[in-house]
Amino acid sequence: MPEQITPLSILYFLLHGAGTAVSVVLFLYLLLCRGKAIAPDITPPARLRRWAAALFAVMAMAHVWWMLFYTYSDDTSSVIYGLLVALDCMVLPPVFVGTLLTMLQDRHRPLWPIFVVMTPCAVIAVLQTAMPSVDLTTPNKVYGLFLVMAYIIYMVVAVRQYGRWLRDNYADLEHKEVWLSLTLLIALMLLIMSYEYTDDYVMNTIAHLIGFPLAGLLLWRVETLKDLSTDSLAPHPDQTDVCLSENPSTKGKATHIGQLLVKHCEDTQIYLQTDLTLQQLSAAVGVNRYYLSQYFASRGTSYYEYIHDLRIRHFVARYRELAAAQKPIVAQQLAQESGYHSYSTFSAVFKRRMHKSVTAWIHEEEAVGTRKP
């Protein structure tokens, strides 16, 4: 950092202080406030709220200790500087990782590997201050960048796995929300990395300005993410599977499950229930969800595909019924009646099933209707 006081340096320190204040306020809000200001009708995971609070707390403390350092010392070859860098390495990455992993609610990955892989960064930072004649900064930064890239690749794979889990367990949840969470956390992580890799006031001022909307987006994500906690997919030893006890052959079991689905799902139209889960369907049908998943897999499909097939069929039947009666038709309203909370989700599913857009299909149906006597 330059030693002279300039308008840009004053702006930087003002933004630094504002960032600290915002982090403290968000930390206290997430930790102490019971209500949800953004989405009061949604119950987010309690663990996610606590992790996000810890993230804002650590960010506030990092703002404070670096502000104090550059105000009273600014000696990047001192032991204090090395200790602060080591502290950053051991504190910031785990809270970022913990916050993101709590968004992937079906996963319980341990955090200890993060401490292990970050330990070399902390050790090198301390050694650099002890041996100022040896340049250890460059290899430390290269190692840090390698870890960031490896982490991003790992989380992309994890989010893809989470997306498959969502599709197998929930009928109407938008996967794009999960990718937004990943993008948001990666952006915040890169923002913090910028402080370690540059001493330029301009770059750090830009980073501060970007940090405010990112903090707001993180708060929005925490407040609006639904709690998707559910039981393990594996059957509990105390659970009795009806279809296994009554049908000795595999074919008989499958047939029995199919009959139960027709009786308790298709005939009752439970599939029209928005955000219907595999757990809820298995309870309604009376079949353990593990065996129900196996049944869908044996048919070359999944719970997700099964429910959407029924919903699209319902939409088509209802549309043609209303068209025959010459009643007004609103596609968005009919999609909601068919079990879709989001019209964009319905549109994507419809195009995948019917191989044409909703608009194109409606035009074809109208053209057929006008040709009828």
C-alpha positions as YAML, in Angstrom:
chain: A
units: angstrom
residues:
- id: 1
  name: MET
  ca: [0.00, 0.00, 0.00]
- id: 2
  name: PRO
  ca: [1.28, 3.51, -0.70]
- id: 3
  name: GLU
  ca: [2.17, 5.53, 2.37]
- id: 4
  name: GLN
  ca: [0.85, 8.91, 1.21]
- id: 5
  name: ILE
  ca: [-2.75, 9.88, 1.87]
- id: 6
  name: THR
  ca: [-4.72, 10.37, -1.33]
- id: 7
  name: PRO
  ca: [-8.45, 10.71, -2.12]
- id: 8
  name: LEU
  ca: [-8.41, 7.12, -3.38]
- id: 9
  name: SER
  ca: [-6.81, 5.84, -0.19]
- id: 10
  name: ILE
  ca: [-9.40, 7.73, 1.87]
- id: 11
  name: LEU
  ca: [-12.18, 6.16, -0.22]
- id: 12
  name: TYR
  ca: [-10.60, 2.76, 0.25]
- id: 13
  name: PHE
  ca: [-10.50, 3.07, 4.04]
- id: 14
  name: LEU
  ca: [-14.08, 4.37, 4.11]
- id: 15
  name: LEU
  ca: [-15.23, 1.36, 2.07]
- id: 16
  name: HIS
  ca: [-13.17, -0.90, 4.31]
- id: 17
  name: GLY
  ca: [-14.96, 0.46, 7.36]
- id: 18
  name: ALA
  ca: [-18.36, 0.20, 5.66]
- id: 19
  name: GLY
  ca: [-17.62, -3.42, 4.74]
- id: 20
  name: THR
  ca: [-16.77, -4.16, 8.35]
- id: 21
  name: ALA
  ca: [-20.00, -2.55, 9.57]
- id: 22
  name: VAL
  ca: [-22.14, -4.44, 7.03]
- id: 23
  name: SER
  ca: [-20.50, -7.75, 7.97]
- id: 24
  name: VAL
  ca: [-21.14, -7.12, 11.67]
- id: 25
  name: VAL
  ca: [-24.79, -6.19, 11.08]
- id: 26
  name: LEU
  ca: [-25.43, -9.27, 8.92]
- id: 27
  name: PHE
  ca: [-23.66, -11.49, 11.46]
- id: 28
  name: LEU
  ca: [-25.86, -10.20, 14.30]
- id: 29
  name: TYR
  ca: [-29.00, -10.45, 12.18]
- id: 30
  name: LEU
  ca: [-28.39, -14.07, 11.15]
- id: 31
  name: LEU
  ca: [-27.30, -15.10, 14.63]
- id: 32
  name: LEU
  ca: [-29.86, -13.31, 16.79]
- id: 33
  name: CYS
  ca: [-32.92, -12.50, 14.67]
- id: 34
  name: ARG
  ca: [-35.58, -15.21, 14.69]
- id: 35
  name: GLY
  ca: [-37.67, -13.72, 11.91]
- id: 36
  name: LYS
  ca: [-36.87, -13.80, 8.19]
- id: 37
  name: ALA
  ca: [-37.10, -10.39, 6.59]
- id: 38
  name: ILE
  ca: [-36.76, -11.46, 2.96]
- id: 39
  name: ALA
  ca: [-38.90, -14.63, 2.73]
- id: 40
  name: PRO
  ca: [-40.98, -15.11, 5.90]
- id: 41
  name: ASP
  ca: [-42.90, -18.05, 4.36]
- id: 42
  name: ILE
  ca: [-39.74, -20.12, 3.74]
- id: 43
  name: THR
  ca: [-37.87, -22.07, 6.39]
- id: 44
  name: PRO
  ca: [-34.15, -22.19, 5.51]
- id: 45
  name: PRO
  ca: [-31.76, -24.72, 7.05]
- id: 46
  name: ALA
  ca: [-30.68, -23.63, 10.53]
- id: 47
  name: ARG
  ca: [-27.13, -24.87, 9.88]
- id: 48
  name: LEU
  ca: [-26.86, -22.66, 6.80]
- id: 49
  name: ARG
  ca: [-27.92, -19.63, 8.82]
- id: 50
  name: ARG
  ca: [-25.25, -20.35, 11.45]
- id: 51
  name: TRP
  ca: [-22.51, -20.95, 8.88]
- id: 52
  name: ALA
  ca: [-23.37, -17.76, 7.00]
- id: 53
  name: ALA
  ca: [-23.27, -15.86, 10.31]
- id: 54
  name: ALA
  ca: [-19.82, -17.33, 10.98]
- id: 55
  name: LEU
  ca: [-18.71, -16.29, 7.49]
- id: 56
  name: PHE
  ca: [-19.76, -12.68, 8.05]
- id: 57
  name: ALA
  ca: [-18.14, -12.68, 11.50]
- id: 58
  name: VAL
  ca: [-14.81, -13.90, 10.12]
- id: 59
  name: MET
  ca: [-14.97, -11.36, 7.27]
- id: 60
  name: ALA
  ca: [-15.58, -8.57, 9.79]
- id: 61
  name: MET
  ca: [-12.64, -9.67, 11.94]
- id: 62
  name: ALA
  ca: [-10.40, -9.93, 8.87]
- id: 63
  name: HIS
  ca: [-11.37, -6.38, 7.93]
- id: 64
  name: VAL
  ca: [-10.45, -5.20, 11.43]
- id: 65
  name: TRP
  ca: [-7.09, -6.90, 11.81]
- id: 66
  name: TRP
  ca: [-5.89, -5.87, 8.34]
- id: 67
  name: MET
  ca: [-7.07, -2.28, 8.89]
- id: 68
  name: LEU
  ca: [-5.13, -2.15, 12.16]
- id: 69
  name: PHE
  ca: [-2.06, -3.67, 10.52]
- id: 70
  name: TYR
  ca: [-1.93, -1.23, 7.59]
- id: 71
  name: THR
  ca: [-2.71, 1.71, 9.89]
- id: 72
  name: TYR
  ca: [0.02, 1.07, 12.48]
- id: 73
  name: SER
  ca: [2.63, -1.08, 10.71]
- id: 74
  name: ASP
  ca: [2.40, -1.71, 6.96]
- id: 75
  name: ASP
  ca: [5.59, -3.81, 7.22]
- id: 76
  name: THR
  ca: [5.01, -6.83, 4.97]
- id: 77
  name: SER
  ca: [8.26, -8.41, 6.14]
- id: 78
  name: SER
  ca: [7.27, -8.45, 9.81]
- id: 79
  name: VAL
  ca: [6.30, -11.48, 11.84]
- id: 80
  name: ILE
  ca: [2.86, -9.97, 12.45]
- id: 81
  name: TYR
  ca: [2.19, -9.84, 8.71]
- id: 82
  name: GLY
  ca: [3.13, -13.51, 8.34]
- id: 83
  name: LEU
  ca: [0.90, -14.47, 11.25]
- id: 84
  name: LEU
  ca: [-2.05, -12.54, 9.80]
- id: 85
  name: VAL
  ca: [-1.63, -14.25, 6.42]
- id: 86
  name: ALA
  ca: [-1.45, -17.61, 8.19]
- id: 87
  name: LEU
  ca: [-4.59, -16.72, 10.14]
- id: 88
  name: ASP
  ca: [-6.38, -15.86, 6.89]
- id: 89
  name: CYS
  ca: [-5.35, -19.20, 5.40]
- id: 90
  name: MET
  ca: [-6.66, -21.21, 8.36]
- id: 91
  name: VAL
  ca: [-9.90, -19.29, 9.04]
- id: 92
  name: LEU
  ca: [-11.39, -17.89, 5.82]
- id: 93
  name: PRO
  ca: [-11.38, -20.98, 3.53]
- id: 94
  name: PRO
  ca: [-13.11, -23.30, 6.05]
- id: 95
  name: VAL
  ca: [-16.03, -20.91, 6.62]
- id: 96
  name: PHE
  ca: [-16.45, -20.44, 2.87]
- id: 97
  name: VAL
  ca: [-16.43, -24.19, 2.32]
- id: 98
  name: GLY
  ca: [-18.70, -24.84, 5.29]
- id: 99
  name: THR
  ca: [-21.23, -22.27, 4.08]
- id: 100
  name: LEU
  ca: [-21.38, -23.79, 0.61]
- id: 101
  name: LEU
  ca: [-21.54, -27.38, 1.82]
- id: 102
  name: THR
  ca: [-24.53, -26.57, 4.02]
- id: 103
  name: MET
  ca: [-26.31, -25.42, 0.85]
- id: 104
  name: LEU
  ca: [-25.86, -28.96, -0.52]
- id: 105
  name: GLN
  ca: [-28.21, -30.36, 2.07]
- id: 106
  name: ASP
  ca: [-27.98, -34.03, 1.18]
- id: 107
  name: ARG
  ca: [-24.22, -34.06, 1.69]
- id: 108
  name: HIS
  ca: [-22.25, -34.26, 4.95]
- id: 109
  name: ARG
  ca: [-18.67, -33.88, 3.82]
- id: 110
  name: PRO
  ca: [-16.04, -33.33, 6.56]
- id: 111
  name: LEU
  ca: [-14.19, -30.02, 6.83]
- id: 112
  name: TRP
  ca: [-10.90, -31.36, 8.16]
- id: 113
  name: PRO
  ca: [-9.38, -31.81, 4.64]
- id: 114
  name: ILE
  ca: [-9.66, -28.05, 4.15]
- id: 115
  name: PHE
  ca: [-7.49, -27.41, 7.23]
- id: 116
  name: VAL
  ca: [-4.99, -29.99, 5.99]
- id: 117
  name: VAL
  ca: [-4.58, -28.50, 2.51]
- id: 118
  name: MET
  ca: [-4.40, -24.93, 3.86]
- id: 119
  name: THR
  ca: [-1.73, -25.72, 6.46]
- id: 120
  name: PRO
  ca: [1.18, -25.39, 3.96]
- id: 121
  name: CYS
  ca: [0.00, -21.85, 3.11]
- id: 122
  name: ALA
  ca: [0.04, -20.89, 6.77]
- id: 123
  name: VAL
  ca: [3.46, -22.51, 7.38]
- id: 124
  name: ILE
  ca: [5.00, -20.84, 4.31]
- id: 125
  name: ALA
  ca: [3.64, -17.44, 5.38]
- id: 126
  name: VAL
  ca: [5.30, -17.77, 8.80]
- id: 127
  name: LEU
  ca: [8.56, -19.05, 7.28]
- id: 128
  name: GLN
  ca: [8.65, -16.08, 4.91]
- id: 129
  name: THR
  ca: [8.82, -13.67, 7.84]
- id: 130
  name: ALA
  ca: [11.45, -15.81, 9.56]
- id: 131
  name: MET
  ca: [13.59, -16.00, 6.38]
- id: 132
  name: PRO
  ca: [13.05, -12.68, 4.54]
- id: 133
  name: SER
  ca: [16.02, -13.35, 2.23]
- id: 134
  name: VAL
  ca: [14.25, -16.34, 0.68]
- id: 135
  name: ASP
  ca: [11.34, -15.62, -1.67]
- id: 136
  name: LEU
  ca: [8.51, -17.90, -0.52]
- id: 137
  name: THR
  ca: [5.68, -15.53, -1.48]
- id: 138
  name: THR
  ca: [5.50, -16.61, -5.12]
- id: 139
  name: PRO
  ca: [5.26, -20.39, -4.47]
- id: 140
  name: ASN
  ca: [2.73, -19.70, -1.73]
- id: 141
  name: LYS
  ca: [0.54, -17.69, -4.11]
- id: 142
  name: VAL
  ca: [0.85, -20.35, -6.82]
- id: 143
  name: TYR
  ca: [-0.16, -23.04, -4.33]
- id: 144
  name: GLY
  ca: [-3.09, -20.89, -3.20]
- id: 145
  name: LEU
  ca: [-4.30, -20.42, -6.78]
- id: 146
  name: PHE
  ca: [-4.00, -24.17, -7.36]
- id: 147
  name: LEU
  ca: [-6.16, -24.82, -4.30]
- id: 148
  name: VAL
  ca: [-8.78, -22.30, -5.48]
- id: 149
  name: MET
  ca: [-9.01, -23.92, -8.92]
- id: 150
  name: ALA
  ca: [-9.13, -27.42, -7.43]
- id: 151
  name: TYR
  ca: [-11.87, -26.34, -5.03]
- id: 152
  name: ILE
  ca: [-13.95, -24.79, -7.83]
- id: 153
  name: ILE
  ca: [-13.70, -27.98, -9.89]
- id: 154
  name: TYR
  ca: [-14.60, -30.08, -6.86]
- id: 155
  name: MET
  ca: [-17.66, -27.98, -6.06]
- id: 156
  name: VAL
  ca: [-18.87, -28.02, -9.67]
- id: 157
  name: VAL
  ca: [-18.83, -31.83, -9.51]
- id: 158
  name: ALA
  ca: [-20.54, -31.75, -6.11]
- id: 159
  name: VAL
  ca: [-23.28, -29.41, -7.35]
- id: 160
  name: ARG
  ca: [-23.92, -31.68, -10.35]
- id: 161
  name: GLN
  ca: [-24.33, -34.61, -7.96]
- id: 162
  name: TYR
  ca: [-26.64, -32.52, -5.82]
- id: 163
  name: GLY
  ca: [-28.70, -31.66, -8.89]
- id: 164
  name: ARG
  ca: [-29.22, -35.34, -9.62]
- id: 165
  name: TRP
  ca: [-30.25, -35.88, -6.00]
- id: 166
  name: LEU
  ca: [-32.77, -33.04, -6.28]
- id: 167
  name: ARG
  ca: [-34.27, -34.52, -9.44]
- id: 168
  name: ASP
  ca: [-34.55, -37.93, -7.80]
- id: 169
  name: ASN
  ca: [-36.25, -36.64, -4.65]
- id: 170
  name: TYR
  ca: [-38.21, -33.50, -5.56]
- id: 171
  name: ALA
  ca: [-40.70, -32.88, -8.33]
- id: 172
  name: ASP
  ca: [-40.55, -29.11, -8.76]
- id: 173
  name: LEU
  ca: [-37.35, -27.51, -7.49]
- id: 174
  name: GLU
  ca: [-35.28, -25.30, -9.75]
- id: 175
  name: HIS
  ca: [-31.70, -26.48, -10.03]
- id: 176
  name: LYS
  ca: [-30.53, -23.02, -11.06]
- id: 177
  name: GLU
  ca: [-30.80, -21.92, -7.42]
- id: 178
  name: VAL
  ca: [-27.99, -24.31, -6.50]
- id: 179
  name: TRP
  ca: [-25.75, -23.01, -9.26]
- id: 180
  name: LEU
  ca: [-26.45, -19.47, -8.07]
- id: 181
  name: SER
  ca: [-25.24, -20.50, -4.62]
- id: 182
  name: LEU
  ca: [-22.03, -21.92, -6.07]
- id: 183
  name: THR
  ca: [-21.38, -18.85, -8.24]
- id: 184
  name: LEU
  ca: [-22.01, -16.53, -5.32]
- id: 185
  name: LEU
  ca: [-19.63, -18.31, -2.94]
- id: 186
  name: ILE
  ca: [-16.91, -18.59, -5.57]
- id: 187
  name: ALA
  ca: [-17.21, -14.86, -6.28]
- id: 188
  name: LEU
  ca: [-16.88, -14.07, -2.57]
- id: 189
  name: MET
  ca: [-13.89, -16.39, -2.27]
- id: 190
  name: LEU
  ca: [-12.14, -14.76, -5.25]
- id: 191
  name: LEU
  ca: [-12.94, -11.38, -3.75]
- id: 192
  name: ILE
  ca: [-11.12, -12.29, -0.55]
- id: 193
  name: MET
  ca: [-8.22, -13.74, -2.57]
- id: 194
  name: SER
  ca: [-7.78, -10.38, -4.28]
- id: 195
  name: TYR
  ca: [-6.67, -8.89, -0.95]
- id: 196
  name: GLU
  ca: [-3.88, -11.45, -0.71]
- id: 197
  name: TYR
  ca: [-2.66, -11.03, -4.29]
- id: 198
  name: THR
  ca: [-2.62, -7.28, -4.77]
- id: 199
  name: ASP
  ca: [-1.61, -4.20, -2.80]
- id: 200
  name: ASP
  ca: [-3.13, -1.80, -5.31]
- id: 201
  name: TYR
  ca: [-5.70, 0.66, -3.95]
- id: 202
  name: VAL
  ca: [-7.71, 0.69, -7.17]
- id: 203
  name: MET
  ca: [-8.14, -3.10, -7.31]
- id: 204
  name: ASN
  ca: [-8.98, -3.34, -3.63]
- id: 205
  name: THR
  ca: [-11.47, -0.47, -3.89]
- id: 206
  name: ILE
  ca: [-13.22, -2.23, -6.78]
- id: 207
  name: ALA
  ca: [-13.23, -5.43, -4.74]
- id: 208
  name: HIS
  ca: [-14.91, -3.59, -1.86]
- id: 209
  name: LEU
  ca: [-17.58, -2.16, -4.14]
- id: 210
  name: ILE
  ca: [-18.33, -5.62, -5.55]
- id: 211
  name: GLY
  ca: [-18.45, -7.06, -2.04]
- id: 212
  name: PHE
  ca: [-21.58, -5.14, -0.98]
- id: 213
  name: PRO
  ca: [-24.00, -6.61, -3.58]
- id: 214
  name: LEU
  ca: [-22.41, -10.04, -3.07]
- id: 215
  name: ALA
  ca: [-23.10, -9.82, 0.67]
- id: 216
  name: GLY
  ca: [-26.71, -8.92, -0.11]
- id: 217
  name: LEU
  ca: [-27.01, -11.85, -2.51]
- id: 218
  name: LEU
  ca: [-25.62, -14.22, 0.10]
- id: 219
  name: LEU
  ca: [-28.17, -13.00, 2.64]
- id: 220
  name: TRP
  ca: [-30.94, -13.48, 0.05]
- id: 221
  name: ARG
  ca: [-29.68, -16.99, -0.68]
- id: 222
  name: VAL
  ca: [-29.66, -17.91, 3.01]
- id: 223
  name: GLU
  ca: [-33.17, -16.54, 3.54]
- id: 224
  name: THR
  ca: [-34.79, -18.11, 0.46]
- id: 225
  name: LEU
  ca: [-33.23, -21.58, 0.31]
- id: 226
  name: LYS
  ca: [-35.78, -24.18, 1.36]
- id: 227
  name: ASP
  ca: [-34.92, -26.70, 4.04]
- id: 228
  name: LEU
  ca: [-34.77, -29.97, 2.09]
- id: 229
  name: SER
  ca: [-33.67, -32.18, 4.97]
- id: 230
  name: THR
  ca: [-34.93, -35.71, 4.51]
- id: 231
  name: ASP
  ca: [-34.24, -39.22, 5.75]
- id: 232
  name: SER
  ca: [-31.56, -41.39, 4.25]
- id: 233
  name: LEU
  ca: [-32.49, -43.20, 1.09]
- id: 234
  name: ALA
  ca: [-31.47, -46.56, 2.52]
- id: 235
  name: PRO
  ca: [-34.26, -48.51, 4.27]
- id: 236
  name: HIS
  ca: [-34.34, -48.47, 8.05]
- id: 237
  name: PRO
  ca: [-33.99, -51.92, 9.64]
- id: 238
  name: ASP
  ca: [-37.28, -51.48, 11.51]
- id: 239
  name: GLN
  ca: [-39.26, -50.64, 8.37]
- id: 240
  name: THR
  ca: [-41.35, -53.35, 6.74]
- id: 241
  name: ASP
  ca: [-41.71, -53.27, 3.01]
- id: 242
  name: VAL
  ca: [-45.19, -54.42, 2.05]
- id: 243
  name: CYS
  ca: [-44.39, -55.39, -1.51]
- id: 244
  name: LEU
  ca: [-41.47, -57.61, -0.46]
- id: 245
  name: SER
  ca: [-43.46, -59.53, 2.13]
- id: 246
  name: GLU
  ca: [-46.39, -60.20, -0.17]
- id: 247
  name: ASN
  ca: [-44.63, -60.97, -3.46]
- id: 248
  name: PRO
  ca: [-41.86, -63.58, -3.61]
- id: 249
  name: SER
  ca: [-40.81, -62.88, -7.21]
- id: 250
  name: THR
  ca: [-39.14, -59.73, -8.46]
- id: 251
  name: LYS
  ca: [-41.67, -59.41, -11.26]
- id: 252
  name: GLY
  ca: [-44.49, -59.75, -8.76]
- id: 253
  name: LYS
  ca: [-43.00, -57.03, -6.57]
- id: 254
  name: ALA
  ca: [-42.71, -54.64, -9.49]
- id: 255
  name: THR
  ca: [-46.25, -55.35, -10.59]
- id: 256
  name: HIS
  ca: [-47.54, -54.76, -7.09]
- id: 257
  name: ILE
  ca: [-45.70, -51.43, -6.80]
- id: 258
  name: GLY
  ca: [-47.07, -50.39, -10.18]
- id: 259
  name: GLN
  ca: [-50.60, -51.17, -9.02]
- id: 260
  name: LEU
  ca: [-50.07, -49.19, -5.82]
- id: 261
  name: LEU
  ca: [-48.81, -46.21, -7.81]
- id: 262
  name: VAL
  ca: [-51.89, -46.28, -10.04]
- id: 263
  name: LYS
  ca: [-54.21, -46.54, -7.04]
- id: 264
  name: HIS
  ca: [-52.58, -44.09, -4.63]
- id: 265
  name: CYS
  ca: [-50.82, -41.64, -6.98]
- id: 266
  name: GLU
  ca: [-52.40, -41.56, -10.44]
- id: 267
  name: ASP
  ca: [-56.05, -42.12, -9.45]
- id: 268
  name: THR
  ca: [-55.85, -39.69, -6.52]
- id: 269
  name: GLN
  ca: [-53.79, -37.19, -8.57]
- id: 270
  name: ILE
  ca: [-51.40, -36.64, -5.70]
- id: 271
  name: TYR
  ca: [-48.79, -35.79, -8.34]
- id: 272
  name: LEU
  ca: [-50.49, -32.39, -8.70]
- id: 273
  name: GLN
  ca: [-49.17, -31.43, -5.26]
- id: 274
  name: THR
  ca: [-46.49, -28.76, -5.70]
- id: 275
  name: ASP
  ca: [-43.00, -29.78, -4.56]
- id: 276
  name: LEU
  ca: [-44.13, -33.35, -3.94]
- id: 277
  name: THR
  ca: [-41.19, -35.34, -2.54]
- id: 278
  name: LEU
  ca: [-40.24, -38.95, -2.99]
- id: 279
  name: GLN
  ca: [-40.65, -39.41, 0.75]
- id: 280
  name: GLN
  ca: [-44.24, -38.11, 0.62]
- id: 281
  name: LEU
  ca: [-45.08, -40.31, -2.36]
- id: 282
  name: SER
  ca: [-43.65, -43.42, -0.72]
- id: 283
  name: ALA
  ca: [-45.71, -42.71, 2.41]
- id: 284
  name: ALA
  ca: [-48.88, -42.29, 0.33]
- id: 285
  name: VAL
  ca: [-48.23, -45.46, -1.67]
- id: 286
  name: GLY
  ca: [-47.11, -47.51, 1.32]
- id: 287
  name: VAL
  ca: [-43.75, -48.58, -0.15]
- id: 288
  name: ASN
  ca: [-40.34, -47.83, 1.32]
- id: 289
  name: ARG
  ca: [-38.74, -45.01, -0.68]
- id: 290
  name: TYR
  ca: [-35.61, -47.08, -1.30]
- id: 291
  name: TYR
  ca: [-37.59, -49.80, -3.06]
- id: 292
  name: LEU
  ca: [-39.71, -47.20, -4.83]
- id: 293
  name: SER
  ca: [-36.52, -45.70, -6.26]
- id: 294
  name: GLN
  ca: [-35.39, -49.17, -7.29]
- id: 295
  name: TYR
  ca: [-38.73, -49.69, -9.05]
- id: 296
  name: PHE
  ca: [-38.32, -46.50, -11.10]
- id: 297
  name: ALA
  ca: [-34.72, -47.42, -11.95]
- id: 298
  name: SER
  ca: [-35.81, -50.86, -13.17]
- id: 299
  name: ARG
  ca: [-38.19, -49.09, -15.55]
- id: 300
  name: GLY
  ca: [-35.37, -46.91, -16.90]
- id: 301
  name: THR
  ca: [-36.78, -43.77, -15.31]
- id: 302
  name: SER
  ca: [-36.77, -41.92, -11.98]
- id: 303
  name: TYR
  ca: [-39.22, -40.41, -9.56]
- id: 304
  name: TYR
  ca: [-38.59, -37.02, -11.17]
- id: 305
  name: GLU
  ca: [-39.39, -38.31, -14.67]
- id: 306
  name: TYR
  ca: [-42.43, -40.25, -13.48]
- id: 307
  name: ILE
  ca: [-44.05, -37.25, -11.77]
- id: 308
  name: HIS
  ca: [-43.36, -34.93, -14.68]
- id: 309
  name: ASP
  ca: [-44.83, -37.39, -17.18]
- id: 310
  name: LEU
  ca: [-48.05, -37.46, -15.18]
- id: 311
  name: ARG
  ca: [-48.14, -33.67, -14.87]
- id: 312
  name: ILE
  ca: [-47.55, -33.03, -18.57]
- id: 313
  name: ARG
  ca: [-50.25, -35.56, -19.45]
- id: 314
  name: HIS
  ca: [-52.60, -33.76, -17.06]
- id: 315
  name: PHE
  ca: [-51.79, -30.42, -18.69]
- id: 316
  name: VAL
  ca: [-52.45, -31.78, -22.19]
- id: 317
  name: ALA
  ca: [-55.72, -33.44, -21.16]
- id: 318
  name: ARG
  ca: [-56.98, -30.35, -19.35]
- id: 319
  name: TYR
  ca: [-56.02, -28.06, -22.23]
- id: 320
  name: ARG
  ca: [-57.92, -30.17, -24.73]
- id: 321
  name: GLU
  ca: [-60.87, -30.43, -22.38]
- id: 322
  name: LEU
  ca: [-61.08, -26.66, -21.97]
- id: 323
  name: ALA
  ca: [-60.54, -26.11, -25.70]
- id: 324
  name: ALA
  ca: [-63.37, -28.51, -26.55]
- id: 325
  name: ALA
  ca: [-65.65, -26.63, -24.16]
- id: 326
  name: GLN
  ca: [-64.49, -23.34, -25.74]
- id: 327
  name: LYS
  ca: [-63.43, -21.97, -22.38]
- id: 328
  name: PRO
  ca: [-60.61, -19.40, -21.93]
- id: 329
  name: ILE
  ca: [-57.19, -20.97, -21.39]
- id: 330
  name: VAL
  ca: [-54.21, -19.38, -19.62]
- id: 331
  name: ALA
  ca: [-51.12, -21.58, -19.98]
- id: 332
  name: GLN
  ca: [-49.48, -20.24, -16.81]
- id: 333
  name: GLN
  ca: [-52.58, -20.92, -14.73]
- id: 334
  name: LEU
  ca: [-52.99, -24.38, -16.22]
- id: 335
  name: ALA
  ca: [-49.33, -25.17, -15.51]
- id: 336
  name: GLN
  ca: [-49.83, -24.20, -11.88]
- id: 337
  name: GLU
  ca: [-52.93, -26.39, -11.74]
- id: 338
  name: SER
  ca: [-50.78, -29.24, -13.09]
- id: 339
  name: GLY
  ca: [-48.47, -29.03, -10.10]
- id: 340
  name: TYR
  ca: [-45.81, -26.53, -11.18]
- id: 341
  name: HIS
  ca: [-44.82, -23.71, -8.88]
- id: 342
  name: SER
  ca: [-42.53, -22.26, -11.56]
- id: 343
  name: TYR
  ca: [-43.65, -21.73, -15.15]
- id: 344
  name: SER
  ca: [-40.04, -21.78, -16.34]
- id: 345
  name: THR
  ca: [-39.63, -25.26, -14.88]
- id: 346
  name: PHE
  ca: [-42.85, -26.36, -16.57]
- id: 347
  name: SER
  ca: [-41.72, -24.93, -19.92]
- id: 348
  name: ALA
  ca: [-38.40, -26.76, -19.78]
- id: 349
  name: VAL
  ca: [-40.02, -30.06, -18.81]
- id: 350
  name: PHE
  ca: [-42.75, -29.68, -21.44]
- id: 351
  name: LYS
  ca: [-40.23, -29.08, -24.22]
- id: 352
  name: ARG
  ca: [-38.18, -32.08, -23.14]
- id: 353
  name: ARG
  ca: [-41.27, -34.34, -23.12]
- id: 354
  name: MET
  ca: [-43.12, -33.02, -26.18]
- id: 355
  name: HIS
  ca: [-40.04, -32.04, -28.26]
- id: 356
  name: LYS
  ca: [-41.51, -28.60, -28.88]
- id: 357
  name: SER
  ca: [-42.17, -25.45, -26.90]
- id: 358
  name: VAL
  ca: [-45.44, -24.78, -25.11]
- id: 359
  name: THR
  ca: [-46.25, -21.97, -27.55]
- id: 360
  name: ALA
  ca: [-45.58, -24.14, -30.62]
- id: 361
  name: TRP
  ca: [-47.70, -26.97, -29.22]
- id: 362
  name: ILE
  ca: [-50.60, -24.62, -28.45]
- id: 363
  name: HIS
  ca: [-50.46, -23.21, -31.99]
- id: 364
  name: GLU
  ca: [-50.66, -26.74, -33.40]
- id: 365
  name: GLU
  ca: [-53.61, -27.56, -31.13]
- id: 366
  name: GLU
  ca: [-55.40, -24.39, -32.23]
- id: 367
  name: ALA
  ca: [-54.76, -25.22, -35.89]
- id: 368
  name: VAL
  ca: [-56.20, -28.70, -35.42]
- id: 369
  name: GLY
  ca: [-59.21, -27.26, -33.64]
- id: 370
  name: THR
  ca: [-60.01, -24.84, -36.48]
- id: 371
  name: ARG
  ca: [-59.97, -27.69, -39.04]
- id: 372
  name: LYS
  ca: [-62.56, -29.70, -37.13]
- id: 373
  name: PRO
  ca: [-66.18, -29.31, -38.37]
...
